[in-house]
Amino acid sequence: MLTVLCRRDEVSADTPLRVERDGMAYAVFVIGDGYYVTQDECTHGPGLLSEGYLDGEEIECPFHQGRFHIPSGQPVAPPCTEALRVWSAQVIDGRVCIDPSQ
């Protein structure tokens, strides 16, 4: 079952969007023509990725400046070593949706 996170026009190419649904916080990104969704909390500490610095396909955590590759969730710069949880985003009728059970 798909969950609507936001409208497509709520996400900008230079700023991630934080969305909370059913007790989970997500970070929604747009890169080129694609939409990507990761967990919002950094795997290394209390930083929120939706408040981080976006550079191409990478997000830098504002807490310790570790970096993640957004499409894969893989860490690309220390101190982060644990991958982010990611969801496949679908745009349906102008809304960004995911399957939270994925």
Secondary structure as UniProt FT lines:
FT   STRAND          3..7
FT   HELIX           8..10
FT   TURN            13..14
FT   STRAND          17..21
FT   TURN            22..23
FT   STRAND          24..31
FT   TURN            32..33
FT   STRAND          34..39
FT   HELIX           49..51
FT   STRAND          53..55
FT   TURN            56..57
FT   STRAND          58..60
FT   TURN            62..64
FT   STRAND          67..69
FT   TURN            70..72
FT   STRAND          75..77
FT   TURN            78..79
FT   STRAND          86..88
FT   STRAND          90..92
FT   TURN            93..94
FT   STRAND          95..98
FT   TURN            100..101
//
